[in-house]
Amino acid sequence: MVKAAAALMRKIWRQIYRQIFRKNRTLTLPVPPHPRGQQSGAVLGTFEPPPESQRVLLDELTENILSRLPEEMDCRTRGARVMAKLRDLVGNLPASADHHHSSRFGLLQHSLEVALKMLEEFEKTLLADAPPDGALFNTEADPLQMQYLCFVAGLGHDLGKLFDIELVTGERRWSPLNETYAEFLRQVKREPVLEWNEKRVRGGHAQFSPWLMHHLLSPADVRFIGLERLPELTGALTGTHTNQPTPLARLVSRLDQQSVEQAAPEWMIKRPDSKVNQFIRALRHLISDGRLRVNTLGAPVYITGDKAAVVIPRSLSAARGFLKQEDKTTLPSNHHLYDLLAQAEVVEVDENRQCVKRIRVLGKRGPVELYALIFATNTIIPQAILPTLPKVTFEVIAEEPTHANKTAEAEEAIRTTGVRPLD
């Protein structure tokens, strides 16, 4: 019996090892001989409390999660303890440098959001009319164990980002492997300096998330999940940014993106250096300067009432040139920029989150059809020039049902270039 258990442990460890250590990836910090961070509860007085609105949001997220965890097998108590440990580990740290959830307590908020979404997704499989989804969830596992595994996977999916952060106070540097952020602050007793590692690779944090789970999971948690399901947890954590993710990792990745998109309007509009703000700033400058004409024949910008149509790719090319010359700034690809604008909710989108619209305007020889992004007028048109503009209208053309079934290549061409291929 002992030999069989030992052999099983070695097999599981080899699987975890292969998942985490890939070619050209090495761990730069030593694994602690005796992992710490097993105590439950937040360290009093360590972190300044979040703003009231954010505190209410964090409390609501926590309560919603706990309401979905059953009392059977101490799942609710267990979940509360794990979330308290998460707060000790990540504290008030952001989830990114200049992207989503980049404010104080951003990583904690984002982790709770994804964990809640994972529980909501799991609940759908318990509905009477829901078909069993064996591709995502292990139907042979105990439902309580599988639910808890989903919760933990969502909660810990971004822990590896702590390796992208450098926190220094004097000569003392924080090692997230050896201690939680709360323990570090309790030792240094002053505010550390935070810097993001300039050499970090996008998505590279995922492979390191399992190495910090010892701060969240106690031996009792591991026994409850089951040793045989630890590879599923590891695959869900490391596979969110790989080319061959596990089904559970694909679910975590999708719900992670949902949390990012929900936060997009706030951070994209508030941060002056976001790509969305840079693009809008370039449009406003070019319009004010007369380099992008408005409401004239052949113009790249048209307004009708509270809507403004920005013709693409013409206006986009002009904005790229302006930003590159003035600020040495480059915008992302057309496809990516359209997605960012849609996420920021500064352009009109359809039910498929597509923001490239077909419009009709008056040309020299009659009506002309163009492709455009539809903004609110006050977003891109300076108020001072509105009274001086000619009265020209444009019309958004509703897409016919047949167009919704075009091939992916055709739709990609529209999104990327703004030009509709010939039928």
N, C-alpha and C positions, 0 to 999 in steps of 0.2 A: 504493500500500500504506500509506504513512504517513498520507495523507489519510483513508483508510478507518478506520484505527486511531484517529485523532483524532476522527472522527465518532462511532465506537462509544463512546469514552470520554465524549464530551459527552452522548450519549444516556443512558448509565448514570448519569452525574452528575445529570442532570435528574430521573431516576427516584428516585434517592436523596434529592435535594433535596425533591421533592414529598412523599416519605414522611415526612421528618423535620420539615420546616417546614409545619405546618398553621395554619389560621386561629387568630389570637390566641395563637400560641406563638412566642416569640422566644428566642434563645440569649442569655444574660446575660453570658457570659464570652467573651473573644476566642479564636478558634482560633489555636493556636500556629503561627508560620510554619515552624518546623522541629520537628515532633513528636518528642518524646523517649521514652525508655522502651523502646528496642529491644534493650538489652543483656539477655542471659539470666542467670538465676540470682538467688537472693535476696541481699539485702545483709546481710552478716554483722553481728550485733550490733545490728541496727536494732530488731527486735521481741523482746519477751519471749516465751519459748516458751509454747505453750498448756498447759493442765493435761494430765497424762499420759493420761487417758482420751480427751480430745479429740485429742491428738497421735496416738494409736493410730488413732482413727477417720479423721483426715485422711490418715494414711499408707495405711490400707486403701483409702480412696476413690481415692487416687492410683494405687496398685498395680492396683486393679481396672480403672481406666480404661486404664492402659498395657497391661494384658494383653489388652484388646479392640482396641487399635490395632495393625495389622499392621506388620511390619518393612519391607514393601515400600514403596518411594518415601520411605523415612525417616519414615514416619508416626509411629512410636513415639518417635523422637528429637524430631521436630517437636512432638508433643503434650507431651512432658516439658518442652520449652523454653517452650511457651505457658503451661503451668500454673505454671512458675517465675515467668514474667512477671506472671501473675495475682496471685501472692502478693506480688510487689513492689508492684503497683498497689493492692490492697485491704488488705494487711497484716492486722492484727488487728481491723479494723472490723466492726461488727455489720451484719446485713442489715436490721434494722428497729429502731425506737425502743422499742416495747413489744409487739411481735408475735412472729413466728417468728424463730428464729436471732438473737435480740437480744443474745447474749453475745459475748465477745471471739472473733474469728475466725469469727463467724457468717456473714458474707458469703462468705468463702472456702469454708466447709463447704457452704453452700447451693448455691453455683455448681458445686462439684464433684459434688454429689448429682444435680443436674439434668443435667449433662454425662454422667454415668454412665448415667442413665435414658435419655437420648437414644441413646446407643450400644446399650443393651440393646434399645430399640425398633427401631433399625435392623437389629440382628441377626436379629430375627424375620422380616424380609423375605427373608433369605438361606436360610431353612429350605426343605427340598425340598418340603414340603406347604403352604408359605405362598403364598397368592395374591399376585400383584404388586399393590402398593398405589400406583398412579400418582397417587392423589389427595394423598398425603402426600409422596412422594419422586419426584424427577425421574428417571424410568427411563431417560432418554436420557443422563444424566450417567455418568461413570466411577464405579463403586461406591466406589472408594477416595476419590475427591474428595467424593462425596455423604456418605460416612461422616464425613469430616473436617469438612465443613460442619455436619453435625448436632452434632458434638462442640463445635465453636466456638460455635454458636448457643446451646447449653445453657450453656456456660461464661460467655458474655458477656451473658446475657439481663437481668441485674440491675445491670449496670455503671452505668446512669443514676442509681442511688440515691446514687452519690457526689456528685451535684449537690444532693441533699437534705441533705447533711451539711456543716456549717461547722466547720472546724478552724483554730484561731487560737493562735498563740504570740507573745505580745507584740503587735507591729504586723504580724507576718507571717501571712498567710492562705493556706491551701493551695488551689491551683487544680489540680484533677485533670486538666484539659486539658493543662496545661503540664508536669506532673511527676507521677511516681508517689508514693504515700504513703511508700515507702521513701526516695526521694530527698528528699522534704520533711523527714522526720525526721532524715536525715543532715545536712541544712543547719541545722536549728534546734537539734539536739542536746538537746532536752528534751521532756517530755510536753506535747502541745497540749491545749487545751480543746475538747471535742466538744459541739456543739449541733445539734439537728435543726431544719431550717427549718420554722417554724410555718405557712408559707404553702404548703407542699408539697401537691400534689394526688395523691390515691390513684391509682396507675397512671400518673401523668404522667412518671415516670422512664423509661418504656420508650422514648420518642421520643429520648432523649439517649444511650441505650446505644451506638449506632453511633459517636458522636463520641469514644468512648474506646477503640475497637478498635485504634487505631494503637499503643496501648501493648502489645497482645498479638500482633498479626500483623505479621510482617516482610514485605517485598516478595516474598520467596520463598514465604511462606504464601499471599499473594494470588495469585501466579502458579499455585500448585498448585491452589487452589480454582477459579480461573478467573474472569476478569473478567465473563464472561457470567452467572456465578452470584452475583455480588455483590448484585444486587437481591434474590435469594432470601434471602441472609443478612440484608440490611437489613430486609426484610419480616418475617422471623422474629423479629428483635429489637424492632422497633417495633410489631408487630401483636399482641403478647400482651395488650394492654389497650385494644384498639379494637373497634368494633362490626362491622368487616368484616376480620377477620384472614385471613391467607393460611393454607392448609392446614398448612404447617410451623409457623406461629405458633400455631395451635390446638394442635398437638402439644406445643410448648414450654410453652404455658400449662397444659395438662393435667398434664404431668410436674412443672411448677413447683408446682402445687397438691398433688400427691402428696408432694413434699418438705415442703411446709408442714404437711400433715396428719400426717406422720410425726413432726415436731417438736412437734406440738400438745400431747400429754400432758405433756411436760416443762415448757414455758414457761407453759401455762395453769394448771398446778397450783402452780408455784413462785412466780409473780408475784402478789402480793396484790392488785394493781390490775387483774388481768385480769377480763373480764366473767364468766367462769366462776366465779372465786373470789368475786367480788362477789355473784353470784346464790346460791352455796352459803352464803356468810356471812349473807345476808339470810334464807334459809330457816332456818338454825340459830338465828338470833336470834329470829325469829318463833315458832319451835317452843318454844324455851326460855321465851319470854315468855307463852306460852299463846295467842297470837293466831292460830296455826295449830294446830288441835286434831289429835290423833293417836289413831287406833283407837277413835273413837266414831262413833255414827250420824251420817251426813252430814259426816264430817270430810274435810278436804282432803288428809290424809296418813295412810297406812296402812303398818304394818310387819308382816312375817312372817319371822321368823328373821333372816337376814342381808340381806334385801331390803326396801327402802322404796319405796312408790309415792307419788309426788307428783302429785296431780290437777291437770290443766290444763284451761282457762286460769286457773282460780280461784287456785291458789297463785302462779302467775306474776304475776297482777295484784297480789296482796298484796306480793310481793317488789319489784315496780316501785314501788309506793307507799312502801314503807319506805325504799328507796335514794334516791328522789327527795327525801323529807322529811329524812332523816338526813344524807346525804352529797352532795345535789344531783347524784346520779349517775343516768344513764339507761341502761337496758339496750337492746341492739339489738332489732330486730323478732323476733317469735316464731320465724319461719322461720330467721333467722340464729342466734338463740340455740340452737335445737335442733341446728343444724349444729355450733356451737362445742362444745356438750356432748358430741356424738358424737365429734368430733375429739379432745377431751380424754380420751375413754374413761372418763368418770365415770358414764355411763348405759349401760344395755343397748341394743344395736342389733341389727337383723336383717341379713341378707345384703346388703340394699340400703342399709345405713347409716342406716336410719330408726329413730328412737328413741321415737316416740310409740306407746305400747302400749294395748291395750284390756284393762281389768281388770274383774273381777266381785267385788263386796263385798255384804255383807248390809245391806239398807235396812229402813225401818220396815214395808214391805209385801212384803218378800221380796228376792231378789237384784236388784242394780242394776249396770248396766254403765256404766263411766266411762273416760275417757282419761287416761293418766298417763305420767310419766317414771319409770323404775325405777333407783334409786340403790342402792349398798351402804348398809346401815343406818348404819354408823359414819361415813359421809360427811356425812350431814345430821342425824342424831339425836344430841344430846349424851348421852354415856354415863350421866350422873347421872340422867336421867329414864327410862331404859329400865325399871328395876324398877317404876316407878309406872304403867306403861301397861296398859290393859285388853288382854286376850288376844283380839284380833280378827284374822282372816286375810283375805287377798285372793288372788285367782287371776288369773294372766295368761292371757287367752284367745288361743289360737293362731288366726292369721288363716287363713281358708279360701282355697284356691287361687283362687277366683273374685275375691276381693278384690284379688289382686295385679294384676289386669287392669283395675282401675278407671281412669277417665279421669284425666288429669293435673290437671284442675280439682278433682275430688273429693279426690284425694290432697293437693293443696295446701291445701284447706279443712281437712282433718284436721290437717295439720302446723301450720297457722297458728292455728287457733282451738281445736283439740282437740275439735271437734264433728263427728260423722259425718253427712253429708247423708242424707236419706231415699232409699232405693233406688227 
